[in-house]
Amino acid sequence: MSHVLVAVAWPYANGPRHIGHVAGFGVPSDVYARYERMAGNDVLMVSGTDEHGTPILVQADAEGVTAQELSNRYNRVISKDLCDLGLSYDLFTRTTTKNHEHVVQDMFTQCLKNGYIYKGTQMVAISPSTGRTLPDRYIEGTCPICGYDGARGDQCDNCGNELDPIDLKNPVSKINGETPRFEETEHFFLDLPALAEANLAWLKSREGWRTNVINFSIGLFNEVKPRAITRDIDWGIPVPVDGWIDNPNKKLYVWFDAVIGYLSASIEWARRSGDDDAWRKWWNDPEALSYYFMGKDNITFHSQIWPSEMLGYNGAGDKSGQPGDLGALNLPTEVVSSEFLSMEGRKFSSSRGIVIYVKDILARYQVDAVRYYISVAGPETSDSDFTWEQFVRHNNDELVSGWGNLVNRVASLLHKNFGEIPAVSEGQFTDRERDLLATTQAGFETVGTLIHNHRQKAGLNEAMRLAGEVNKYISDMEPWKIKDDPERLGVVLYTAAQAVMDINVLLAPYLPHSAQKVWETLGGTGTFSPLPHIEEVTDLDDPDFSYPIITGTYTLGENVHPWQREPLVAGTAIAKPTPIFAKIPVEAVQEELERFQAELDARKAKEKARFEAEKAKLEEK
């Protein structure tokens, strides 16, 4: 057994999640975690809402609420979205807990002590109209490296290089179109150059990473500069240094604290479990494995920033040093990054209304239909495009007509002819039965290896190919024509049912909701595929602060089925089955496209009306 950390990207708490988000970090991480649990490994899957930073402050101001109130609202919305999707977190928490604050400050203090954080000055962007610091991501201009018009103040999405706002040509504020002014102010910096050699050596020791991820990550070290980790802002974690800790306008910045959330969430999970040191099995044991799941826009923070923070804490850079009380922290085993998912040929954008929210698609369609589409057609290693036509096709042709029909067909024949799993003996099998069962048995090794190596799309395709083999077996055997030979009929249906049960195990990481139904359809009792739930908890260090968490109990052999064949038991009652999946009318494609266009038109009309109202006010003045 291995200890496996599944570290899932932290969604930013400024709005509900859309399917582009969960295609990158959500479903892939859950498929992996579920498989590793079934394979007998001790999995810790953690994440939470990322709630600091200027963008939340700006949005809160615009809505007339506090940053904490805005974060509270979307923490609940996002938690429900991800729980409804069936993401099996051991703990999904948030970055505004006292536990997270303490862990972040511990990391900062030890990195400072080891010499990897230092005080310096930096030119920062200021809004001329408000006098407030502008967030890096809210400043756009021309990239000084590749010339891309639309680069952000923190990164150019075209060439992938990290930037500072002052680097941009013709910078403007996305908030109000102003040209920012730049002022020198004092900040703390993470000394990335002093950590670069150790970070790069670690990267070059990695094996099996997706080519685009490892190449991009190594390329980040072509030019490395220190990065400021504090901001002139009143929303964030206090800087644990004399003269700064009580300063209301100096805080640790969001990109420094958010990645530490993987560690703080693990510590919070341990504290809530009753064993305060349980997290160390995943973080201090060199034999433990850790996999970080995200979209490709987050690679920088997980292959350079977070490893550098851990190296600095461990004292493993050019300046040496010693680990703090948290001990020597394990660097990621792998950064598992997906590419981008677009929508009907257009880039997902909540601000522009190009979006399909998780809550909306789950309100109209089965959750496993959504998980299946993301798994089979998502952006695993290349950009992909969500289309309603393909969503309906995959559901109807593969889930309903392929897998769902197979389950229903086998269960119906068993119910009608025997009412139970028939008793058979090995001597009754022909080579055809032996070959089919050997083929589905081999699927455990094949599909398991593919999932473990983060080739989830190939794993799902292989499982569905096996379902096709069973369908072909039934068609060839024509059990409806051998009613006069109950012994042979029993062998055929037993074989088909055992093969279906095998495939259901293979599909369980992808389709946990329907896997439970298939299990019950074939006479299984108890929990086969556990689902997460939401609990309301009190902050471990602040009794006046409460919030929801996603959690669950996932115990191999109790409610997690092992990754192996479940032998059928003769005499198990088989009831008349009901359909596992629902067919989607083809008319739904046009309905969804029209709904999207109507929402987009309404949004544009609202924006135009607001613009005209603001213009009228200016003219009155």
C-alpha positions in Angstrom: 0.0 0.0 0.0 1.2 3.5 -0.9 0.1 6.8 0.6 -1.1 8.9 -2.3 -1.9 12.6 -2.1 -4.4 13.8 -4.7 -3.9 17.6 -4.6 -6.7 19.4 -6.6 -6.4 22.9 -7.9 -8.2 25.5 -5.7 -11.2 27.2 -7.4 -11.3 30.9 -6.9 -14.2 32.0 -4.9 -15.6 34.7 -7.2 -18.3 32.8 -8.9 -19.8 29.3 -9.6 -17.7 26.8 -11.5 -18.3 26.1 -15.2 -17.5 22.8 -16.9 -14.3 24.2 -18.4 -13.0 24.4 -14.8 -14.0 20.9 -13.7 -12.8 19.4 -16.9 -9.3 20.5 -15.9 -9.1 19.9 -12.2 -12.3 18.2 -11.0 -13.3 15.0 -12.9 -9.7 13.9 -13.7 -8.6 14.1 -10.1 -11.7 12.2 -8.9 -11.3 9.4 -11.4 -7.7 9.0 -10.2 -8.5 9.2 -6.5 -11.3 6.6 -6.8 -9.1 4.2 -8.8 -6.2 4.5 -6.3 -8.5 3.8 -3.4 -9.9 0.7 -5.2 -6.4 -0.4 -5.9 -5.6 -0.5 -2.2 -3.7 2.7 -1.7 -4.3 5.2 1.1 -5.5 8.3 -0.6 -5.8 11.8 0.8 -7.7 14.1 -1.6 -7.8 17.7 -0.6 -8.6 21.2 -1.9 -10.8 24.1 -1.1 -11.8 27.6 -2.3 -9.1 30.1 -2.9 -10.4 33.3 -1.3 -7.7 36.0 -1.0 -6.4 38.5 -3.6 -7.4 41.8 -5.1 -9.9 40.3 -7.6 -12.3 39.3 -4.8 -11.8 42.6 -3.2 -12.7 44.5 -6.4 -15.7 42.3 -7.0 -16.9 42.7 -3.4 -16.6 46.5 -3.7 -18.6 46.4 -6.9 -21.4 44.4 -5.3 -21.4 46.4 -2.1 -20.4 43.5 0.2 -17.3 42.7 2.1 -14.7 40.4 0.7 -15.5 37.8 3.4 -19.2 38.0 2.5 -18.5 37.4 -1.1 -16.1 34.5 -0.3 -18.7 33.0 2.0 -21.3 33.1 -0.7 -19.3 31.4 -3.4 -17.6 29.0 -1.0 -21.1 27.5 -0.5 -22.0 27.6 -4.2 -18.7 25.9 -5.3 -18.9 23.3 -2.6 -22.3 22.3 -3.7 -21.3 22.2 -7.4 -18.3 19.9 -6.7 -20.2 17.7 -4.3 -23.1 17.3 -6.7 -20.5 16.3 -9.3 -19.5 13.4 -7.0 -15.9 14.6 -6.4 -14.7 12.4 -3.5 -12.7 14.9 -1.4 -11.5 13.8 2.0 -11.5 17.5 2.7 -12.6 20.4 0.6 -12.1 23.5 2.8 -11.1 27.2 2.2 -8.2 29.6 2.6 -9.9 31.9 5.1 -9.6 29.5 8.0 -7.3 30.2 10.9 -5.6 26.9 10.4 -4.6 28.0 6.9 -3.4 31.3 8.1 -1.1 29.7 10.7 0.4 27.2 8.2 1.1 29.9 5.7 2.7 32.1 8.3 4.8 29.1 9.5 6.0 28.5 5.9 6.8 32.2 5.5 8.7 32.4 8.7 10.9 29.4 8.0 11.6 30.5 4.4 12.6 33.9 5.8 14.8 32.3 8.5 16.5 30.1 5.8 17.2 33.2 3.7 14.8 32.5 0.8 12.6 35.5 1.6 14.0 39.0 1.7 12.8 42.6 1.9 13.1 44.8 -1.1 11.2 47.4 -3.2 9.0 47.1 -6.2 7.2 49.3 -8.7 3.5 48.6 -8.2 0.5 49.6 -10.3 -1.8 52.2 -8.7 -5.3 53.3 -9.8 -5.1 57.1 -10.3 -8.8 57.5 -9.4 -8.9 55.4 -6.2 -5.3 55.3 -5.1 -5.5 51.5 -4.5 -3.1 48.9 -5.8 -4.3 47.2 -8.9 -4.2 43.4 -9.2 -1.6 42.1 -11.6 -4.2 40.0 -13.5 -6.4 43.1 -13.9 -3.8 44.9 -16.0 -3.5 44.2 -19.7 -1.2 45.3 -22.4 1.2 44.1 -25.0 3.7 41.4 -24.0 7.2 42.7 -24.2 8.5 39.2 -25.1 6.2 37.9 -27.9 4.2 41.0 -28.7 0.8 39.5 -27.9 -1.8 42.2 -27.4 -3.8 41.0 -24.4 -1.1 39.8 -22.0 -1.9 40.2 -18.3 0.3 41.8 -15.7 1.2 38.4 -14.1 1.5 36.2 -17.2 1.2 36.1 -21.0 -1.2 33.3 -22.0 0.3 33.4 -25.5 4.0 32.6 -24.7 3.5 31.5 -21.1 6.1 33.8 -19.6 5.7 35.3 -16.2 5.4 39.1 -16.2 5.2 42.1 -13.9 2.7 44.8 -14.7 5.4 47.4 -15.4 6.8 45.1 -18.1 3.7 45.5 -20.3 3.7 47.9 -23.2 0.6 50.2 -23.1 -0.8 48.9 -19.8 -4.4 49.6 -19.0 -6.7 48.6 -16.1 -9.3 46.1 -16.9 -11.5 47.5 -14.1 -12.1 51.0 -15.6 -9.7 51.4 -18.6 -7.3 53.8 -16.8 -3.6 53.9 -17.5 -2.1 52.9 -14.1 0.7 54.9 -12.5 3.6 53.0 -10.9 5.0 53.7 -7.5 7.8 52.2 -5.5 6.8 50.4 -2.4 8.4 48.0 0.1 7.6 44.3 -0.1 8.9 40.8 0.7 10.2 38.7 -2.1 10.6 35.0 -2.7 14.2 34.5 -3.9 13.4 32.2 -6.9 17.0 32.5 -8.3 18.4 31.0 -5.1 16.0 28.1 -5.4 16.2 27.6 -9.2 19.1 25.1 -9.3 17.4 22.8 -6.8 14.0 23.3 -8.5 15.3 22.5 -11.9 17.3 19.5 -10.7 14.0 18.1 -9.2 12.2 18.7 -12.5 14.8 17.0 -14.5 14.5 13.9 -12.3 10.8 13.5 -13.1 9.7 10.6 -15.2 6.5 10.0 -17.0 5.2 13.5 -17.0 3.1 14.7 -19.9 5.5 16.1 -22.5 3.8 19.5 -22.7 3.9 19.9 -18.9 7.6 19.0 -18.3 8.8 21.0 -21.3 6.9 24.1 -20.2 8.0 23.7 -16.6 11.7 23.4 -17.5 11.3 26.4 -19.8 10.3 28.5 -16.9 13.9 28.5 -15.7 15.3 30.1 -18.8 15.1 33.4 -16.9 14.2 33.5 -13.2 13.6 36.6 -11.1 12.6 37.1 -7.5 8.8 37.6 -7.0 7.1 39.8 -4.5 4.9 37.8 -2.2 3.2 40.8 -0.4 0.9 43.4 -1.7 -0.5 46.8 -0.6 -3.9 45.4 0.2 -6.2 45.0 3.2 -7.5 41.5 2.3 -5.2 38.6 2.9 -3.0 36.9 5.5 -1.1 39.2 7.8 2.7 39.2 7.3 4.3 37.6 10.4 7.1 40.2 10.9 7.4 43.0 13.5 6.1 46.2 12.0 4.1 44.3 9.4 1.9 41.9 11.3 -0.5 44.7 12.5 -0.3 46.8 9.3 -3.8 46.6 7.8 -2.6 47.5 4.3 0.2 45.0 3.9 -0.7 41.3 3.3 0.8 38.1 1.9 -0.5 37.8 -1.6 -2.8 35.2 -2.9 -0.5 33.3 -5.2 1.9 32.7 -2.3 -0.7 31.5 0.2 -3.1 29.5 -2.1 -0.7 26.7 -3.0 0.1 26.2 0.7 -3.5 25.2 0.9 -2.7 21.7 -0.1 -0.6 21.4 3.1 -2.9 23.3 5.3 -5.9 21.3 4.1 -4.1 18.1 4.9 -3.3 19.4 8.4 -6.9 20.4 8.9 -8.1 17.0 7.8 -5.8 15.4 10.3 -6.9 17.6 13.1 -10.5 16.8 12.3 -9.8 13.1 12.2 -8.5 13.1 15.7 -4.9 12.4 14.9 -3.1 15.7 14.5 0.0 14.2 12.9 -1.8 11.9 10.4 -1.0 14.3 7.5 2.7 13.5 7.9 2.3 10.1 6.2 1.6 12.0 2.9 4.0 14.9 3.4 7.1 13.7 5.3 7.5 10.1 4.1 9.8 10.1 1.1 8.0 7.0 -0.2 4.6 8.8 -0.4 3.3 9.9 -3.8 1.6 13.2 -4.6 -0.2 14.2 -7.8 -1.4 17.7 -8.5 -4.3 18.2 -10.9 -5.1 21.5 -12.7 -5.6 23.3 -16.0 -2.5 24.3 -17.9 -2.8 28.0 -16.8 -1.7 26.8 -13.4 1.4 24.9 -14.3 3.7 27.8 -13.2 2.4 27.8 -9.7 2.8 24.0 -9.3 6.1 23.3 -11.0 8.0 26.4 -10.0 6.3 28.5 -7.2 5.1 25.8 -4.9 8.2 23.6 -5.2 10.3 26.6 -4.6 8.3 27.4 -1.4 8.8 23.9 -0.2 12.5 23.9 -1.1 12.9 27.2 0.8 11.1 25.8 3.8 13.2 22.6 3.7 16.4 24.7 3.4 17.3 22.9 0.2 18.3 25.8 -2.0 21.6 27.6 -2.6 21.6 29.1 0.8 21.0 25.8 2.6 19.0 26.0 5.9 16.9 23.6 8.0 13.2 22.5 7.8 10.8 23.9 10.4 8.4 22.1 12.7 6.5 20.8 9.7 9.5 18.7 8.7 11.0 18.1 5.3 8.1 18.4 2.8 7.7 16.2 -0.2 7.8 17.8 -3.6 5.2 16.8 -6.1 5.6 13.4 -7.7 3.8 14.7 -10.8 2.0 17.9 -12.0 -0.9 16.5 -14.0 -2.1 19.4 -16.1 -5.0 19.3 -18.6 -5.3 21.6 -21.6 -8.2 24.0 -22.2 -11.8 23.1 -22.9 -13.7 25.6 -25.2 -17.4 25.8 -25.8 -18.9 25.6 -29.3 -15.6 26.9 -30.7 -15.3 29.8 -28.2 -13.1 30.2 -25.1 -15.0 29.8 -21.8 -15.4 33.2 -20.2 -17.8 33.9 -17.3 -17.3 37.6 -17.7 -18.4 37.4 -21.3 -21.2 34.9 -20.7 -19.5 32.1 -22.7 -20.2 29.5 -20.0 -22.1 26.4 -19.0 -22.2 26.3 -15.2 -22.0 23.0 -13.4 -25.2 23.6 -11.5 -27.1 24.3 -14.7 -26.0 21.3 -16.7 -26.5 19.0 -13.7 -30.1 20.4 -13.3 -31.0 19.1 -16.8 -28.8 16.0 -17.3 -27.5 13.0 -15.4 -24.3 13.7 -13.5 -22.6 10.6 -14.9 -23.5 11.8 -18.4 -21.5 14.9 -17.7 -18.6 13.0 -16.1 -18.5 10.6 -19.1 -18.3 13.4 -21.6 -15.6 15.2 -19.8 -13.6 11.9 -19.5 -14.0 10.7 -23.0 -13.8 14.0 -24.9 -12.1 16.3 -22.4 -8.8 18.2 -22.8 -6.5 15.6 -21.4 -3.5 16.2 -23.5 -4.8 18.7 -26.1 -7.4 21.4 -26.3 -10.9 20.2 -26.9 -14.3 21.7 -27.6 -17.5 21.1 -25.8 -20.5 20.9 -28.2 -24.0 20.0 -27.3 -24.2 17.8 -30.4 -21.3 15.7 -29.2 -22.6 15.7 -25.6 -25.9 14.2 -26.7 -24.2 11.8 -29.1 -21.8 10.4 -26.5 -24.7 10.0 -24.0 -27.2 8.4 -26.4 -24.9 6.2 -28.5 -22.4 5.1 -25.9 -23.9 5.4 -22.4 -27.5 4.6 -23.2 -27.3 2.3 -26.3 -24.0 0.8 -25.5 -23.4 0.4 -21.7 -26.8 1.0 -20.3 -28.6 -1.2 -22.8 -26.1 -4.0 -22.1 -26.8 -3.9 -18.4 -30.5 -3.8 -18.9 -30.4 -6.5 -21.5 -28.5 -9.0 -19.3 -30.5 -8.2 -16.2 -33.8 -8.5 -18.0 -32.9 -11.9 -19.4 -31.8 -13.1 -16.0 -35.0 -11.9 -14.3 -37.3 -13.3 -17.0 -35.7 -16.7 -17.3 -34.3 -17.4 -13.8 -35.2 -14.6 -11.4 -31.7 -15.0 -10.0 -28.0 -15.7 -10.8 -28.1 -19.3 -12.1 -25.7 -21.9 -10.7 -23.1 -23.1 -13.2 -19.9 -25.1 -13.1 -16.5 -24.5 -14.8 -17.0 -27.7 -16.8 -20.0 -26.2 -18.6 -18.0 -23.3 -20.1 -17.0 -23.4 -23.7 -13.8 -21.7 -25.0 -16.0 -18.7 -26.0 -17.1 -18.2 -22.3 -13.5 -18.7 -21.1 -12.1 -16.3 -23.6 -14.7 -13.6 -22.8 -14.1 -13.8 -19.0 -10.3 -13.8 -19.5 -10.7 -10.7 -21.6 -12.7 -8.8 -19.0 -10.4 -10.1 -16.3 -7.4 -8.7 -18.2 -9.2 -5.3 -18.2 -8.3 -4.8 -14.6 -4.6 -4.6 -15.4 -5.0 -2.7 -18.6 -7.5 0.0 -17.5 -5.9 0.3 -14.0 -2.5 0.9 -15.6 -3.9 3.6 -17.9 -5.6 5.4 -15.1 -2.6 5.3 -12.9 -0.5 6.7 -15.7 -3.0 9.5 -16.2 -4.3 8.2 -19.5 -7.8 8.3 -18.4 -9.4 8.7 -21.8 -7.7 5.6 -23.0 -8.7 3.7 -19.9 -12.4 4.7 -20.5 -12.2 3.7 -24.1 -10.8 0.3 -23.2 -13.6 -0.3 -20.7 -16.2 0.6 -23.3 -14.5 -1.6 -25.8 -14.9 -4.5 -23.4 -18.6 -3.6 -23.1 -18.8 -3.9 -26.9 -17.2 -7.4 -26.6 -19.9 -8.5 -24.2 -22.6 -7.1 -26.5 -21.1 -9.0 -29.4 -21.1 -12.2 -27.3 -24.8 -11.9 -26.5 -25.6 -11.2 -30.1 -23.7 -14.2 -31.2 -25.1 -16.5 -28.5 -28.7 -15.4 -29.1 -29.9 -16.5 -25.6 -33.5 -15.7 -26.6 -33.3 -18.7 -29.0 -32.0 -21.3 -26.5 -34.9 -21.3 -24.0 -35.3 -25.0 -24.5 -31.8 -25.6 -23.1 -31.9 -24.0 -19.6 -28.5 -25.3 -18.7 -26.8 -23.6 -21.7 -28.9 -20.5 -21.3 -27.8 -20.3 -17.7 -24.1 -20.5 -18.7 -24.5 -17.8 -21.3 -26.4 -15.4 -19.0 -24.0 -16.1 -16.1 -21.0 -15.3 -18.3 -22.6 -12.1 -19.6 -23.5 -11.0 -16.1 -20.0 -11.7 -14.7 -18.5 -9.8 -17.6 -20.9 -6.9 -16.9 -19.9 -6.9 -13.3 -16.3 -6.8 -14.2 -16.8 -3.8 -16.5 -18.8 -2.0 -13.8 -15.8 -2.2 -11.5 -13.6 -0.7 -14.4 -16.1 2.1 -14.9 -16.7 2.9 -11.3 -14.0 5.6 -11.0 -15.5 7.4 -14.0 -19.2 6.8 -13.3 -19.7 6.4 -9.5 -23.4 7.2 -9.5 -24.4 4.7 -12.1 -21.9 2.1 -10.9 -23.9 1.9 -7.7 -27.1 1.3 -9.7 -25.5 -1.4 -11.9 -24.2 -3.1 -8.7 -27.7 -3.1 -7.3 -29.3 -4.2 -10.6 -27.1 -7.4 -10.5 -28.2 -8.1 -6.9 -25.5 -6.3 -5.0 -26.3 -4.8 -1.6 -24.6 -2.0 0.4 -22.4 0.8 -0.9 -20.4 -0.1 -4.0 -19.3 3.4 -5.0 -19.3 6.0 -2.2 -20.2 9.6 -2.7 -19.1 12.7 -0.8 -21.3 14.9 1.3 -21.3 18.4 2.8 -21.0 19.0 6.5 -21.2 22.3 8.3 -18.2 22.7 10.6 -16.8 25.3 13.0 -13.3 26.7 12.4 -10.8 24.7 14.5 -9.3 27.9 15.9 -12.2 30.4 15.7 -15.4 29.3 17.3 -17.3 32.2 15.7 -16.5 31.1 12.1 -18.4 28.2 10.5 -18.4 27.0 6.9 -19.3 23.9 4.8 -16.8 21.3 3.9 -16.9 18.4 1.4 -15.9 15.2 3.0 -16.7 11.5 2.9 -15.8 8.0 4.2 -14.0 5.8 1.7 -12.9 2.5 3.2 -11.7 -0.4 1.0 -13.7 -3.5 1.5 -16.5 -1.6 3.3 -17.8 1.0 0.9 -15.0 1.0 -1.7 -15.0 -2.0 -3.9 -11.5 -3.4 -4.6 -10.1 -3.3 -8.1 -10.8 -6.9 -8.8 -13.4 -9.3 -10.0 -16.5 -9.7 -7.9 -17.5 -13.3 -8.4 -21.3 -13.7 -8.9 -23.1 -15.7 -6.2 -25.6 -18.3 -7.5 -29.1 -17.7 -6.2 -28.7 -13.9 -5.9 -32.1 -12.5 -6.7 -32.3 -10.4 -9.9 -35.3 -8.0 -10.0 -36.8 -6.5 -13.1 -34.4 -3.7 -14.1 -35.0 -0.1 -14.7 -32.9 2.0 -17.2 -29.6 3.2 -15.8 -29.2 6.1 -18.2 -31.7 8.5 -19.8 -31.7 9.2 -23.5 -31.5 12.9 -24.4 -33.8 14.1 -27.1 -31.9 15.3 -30.2 -34.0 18.5 -30.0 -32.1 19.3 -26.8 -29.1 20.4 -28.9 -31.0 23.3 -30.5 -32.8 24.1 -27.3 -29.4 24.5 -25.5 -28.0 26.6 -28.3 -31.0 28.9 -28.2 -30.9 29.1 -24.4 -27.3 30.1 -24.6 -27.9 32.7 -27.2 -30.9 34.2 -25.4 -28.8 34.5 -22.2 -26.0 36.0 -24.1 -28.3 38.6 -25.8 -29.9 39.4 -22.4 -26.4 40.0 -21.0 -25.4 42.2 -23.8 -28.6 44.2 -23.5 -28.0 44.7 -19.8 -24.4 45.8 -20.3 -25.6 48.3 -23.0 -28.2 49.7 -20.8 -25.7 50.2 -18.0 -23.3 51.8 -20.4 -26.0 54.2 -21.6 -27.0 55.1 -18.0 -23.4 55.9 -17.1 -22.9 57.9 -20.3 -26.1 59.9 -19.4 -24.8 60.7 -15.9 -21.5 61.9 -17.4 -23.4 64.2 -19.8 -25.5 65.6 -17.0 -22.3 66.6 -15.2 
